[in-house]
Amino acid sequence: MIKVLDKPHLDLTTPIGRGFIAFLSALAEDERQRIVKRANDGRVAARRRGVHMGRKPKLTELQRRVGRERIAKGESARSIAREWGVAHTTVARAVAQDVSWSRTHEWRKWTEGEGMEITFLGTGSPMAPERCATGLLVTAPGCEPLLIDTCGGFELPRQLARIGQPIGGLRNVVVTHKHMDHMGGMPALFIATIPLKIYASADTHAGIRDFMQWTRTSMPCTSLT
């Protein structure tokens, strides 16, 4: 027990003392909750005004854009980081944030509403030649169709025709990785001379560039990490 000699009302050995301490504790808890609420409301209001929260970015917006372009051309994050005097993880994180799926594309609407449809154009593999290889078509109201992987070859136009999707209506393609059953349908898209935005991991770019050279095509290809 705590007993304060010069403040008898704080004598915890008495009911009055214990009640007084309980009252002070309740006031302190209420004030603490008010402080937390005001702090949270302030952060929300600051974000709405566009205020950056946290440490100042080490890279400028120009550096982030240049870094993304250089990495897309095959340069490593380490070499860029040495030139700019920062850690290679700083460059990698900045580029990843710039091309983040949910932050930079209108496709984020799919998670905020209803109406998204996913059509499996193929679910096979090289071990199952009787089935069309991997390919998905994602559609949503107000969004351009998104093709994820390309059915492994020239089966792609046939599969799109089966569901009534014109191949010329595709503008966005994601290639998940560097296997032919996922990226093998790219030449069919290139031959159709469709202007595409292609999203792929950095190590998949080489294979896509080979297809571009074969079909004499040049299209933007953005890294996804």
Phi, psi and omega in degrees: 000149177252132179228119181263116188293322183269003176226082183303331182290348177261017179285108184284000176275355182244153177301322180295317179298314179296323178293322179294317178297320178298321179295315178297323179295320179295319177297318180295318179296319179297317180294322178298317179295323178295319179298314181298317180296317180296320179295315179296316178298323179294319179295318179298315180297322179294318179296322177297328178278358180086015180287131178284129179260137178101198183290155177292133180301141179282338181247141176282169178299323178296315179298320178298316181293316179296319179299318178299317181293320182290322178293323178297334178274359175108358179284148184275154177295329181295316181294321178293320180296319178298321180293324184266354178073034178230171177288149181296332177293330177297316179294315182298316180294319182296317179293319180297321178294324181293329183251014180305132185303311187282341185267333192244000184232150179293348181295348176298340179300334182301328181275354185251358182210196182246165174109357179291135177233137178241121178248122178278106178285334179193147180226017183273196181202171177302337180278353179229072187296342180284351181244145177294140183287180191300133175190136178228140173246123182247127178232153178203148179303131177081004181236149174290148177300146179238124177261125177249111186066165198231027172066008170082354181175209184280011171290340185303308179302322180296316181293322177295320179296327181297331181256005177078023178260113178297134180297333178287352179271359180271135179230345185228127182227132174250128174249114190287323178196174192271058172242143185296331179287354176250323184249001186292344179273001181301319179303325178298322178290320181293318180297329177287359178051047178268131173289115187241153163253119186250130180241127183204161175292159185300322182284352177270345183301321184300314179296321179293321178296324176299316177298321180297318179295320181297320182262006180055051184240149174225117180219153179292141179227119186255138180284137170242134180239000000 
